[in-house]
Amino acid sequence: MKSFFISIYFVLSLFHTPILQETRKTTATFDGYVNNQFKFTNSEGNSFTFHSISDTAKNTFDLTQDKFKGVLFYISFEMIQTQDKTSPKYTIVGLKKLE
């Protein structure tokens, strides 16, 4: 019976597409909220687009308002990539205003 459950677990795990998640950090200036995405640019000119923001970060800074444009932030974010190699999605999990 034990080997039966192990076999079922193995077969079911073949159909599961696990998600790889990685936390990263950067410092960047907020460019705005465009098309439901949060846009930032760092000092090297690299642009970052975040698809969502955690409730904790959202409650600290409402980036849908223009008053944060041009503000420098220290950003903690998660990159979520499925194994089927679709485009990764980036979620802001922490924000700290720098001045």
C-alpha positions in Angstrom: 0.0 0.0 0.0 2.8 2.4 0.8 4.4 1.9 -2.6 1.0 2.6 -4.2 0.9 6.0 -2.6 4.5 6.7 -3.5 3.7 5.8 -7.1 0.6 8.1 -7.1 2.6 11.0 -5.6 5.3 10.5 -8.3 2.8 10.5 -11.1 1.0 13.6 -9.8 4.2 15.5 -9.3 5.0 15.0 -13.0 2.1 17.3 -13.9 2.8 20.0 -11.4 4.6 23.1 -12.7 6.5 24.4 -9.7 7.2 28.1 -9.4 10.7 29.4 -8.9 10.8 32.5 -6.7 13.8 34.7 -6.0 14.0 37.9 -3.9 16.2 40.7 -5.2 16.9 44.3 -4.2 17.7 47.5 -6.0 17.8 51.2 -5.7 15.8 53.1 -8.3 13.7 56.3 -9.0 10.0 56.0 -9.5 8.9 57.0 -13.0 5.2 56.4 -12.6 2.3 54.0 -12.7 1.4 53.2 -16.3 -0.9 50.5 -17.7 -1.3 48.9 -14.2 2.5 48.6 -13.9 5.0 50.3 -11.7 8.0 51.8 -13.6 11.4 52.6 -12.1 14.8 53.6 -13.4 18.2 53.1 -11.6 21.2 55.3 -11.8 22.7 53.3 -14.6 19.7 53.9 -16.8 18.2 50.4 -16.4 14.4 50.4 -16.3 12.4 48.1 -14.1 8.7 47.2 -14.5 6.9 45.7 -11.6 3.6 43.9 -12.2 2.2 44.0 -8.6 2.9 45.3 -5.1 2.4 43.6 -1.8 -0.2 44.9 0.6 2.4 45.9 3.1 4.4 48.0 0.5 1.1 49.4 -0.9 -0.1 50.6 2.5 3.3 52.4 3.1 3.5 54.1 -0.3 0.6 54.4 -2.7 2.5 54.4 -6.0 -0.6 55.0 -8.0 -0.3 58.7 -7.0 1.9 61.1 -9.0 3.4 62.6 -5.8 6.0 59.8 -5.7 7.3 60.4 -9.2 11.0 61.2 -9.1 11.4 59.8 -5.6 14.4 57.4 -5.0 13.5 54.1 -3.4 15.3 51.0 -2.0 13.2 48.2 -3.5 12.9 44.6 -2.4 11.1 42.5 -5.0 10.4 39.0 -6.0 10.9 37.5 -9.4 8.5 34.7 -10.1 9.3 32.4 -13.0 7.4 29.2 -13.9 9.3 26.3 -15.3 7.5 26.5 -18.6 9.8 29.6 -19.3 7.1 32.2 -19.7 8.1 35.8 -19.0 8.9 36.4 -15.3 6.6 38.6 -13.2 8.0 41.0 -10.7 6.3 41.9 -7.4 7.4 44.7 -5.1 7.5 43.3 -1.5 9.2 46.2 0.3 9.9 49.9 -0.3 12.1 52.4 1.6 12.1 56.0 0.6 15.7 57.3 0.2 16.7 61.0 0.4 
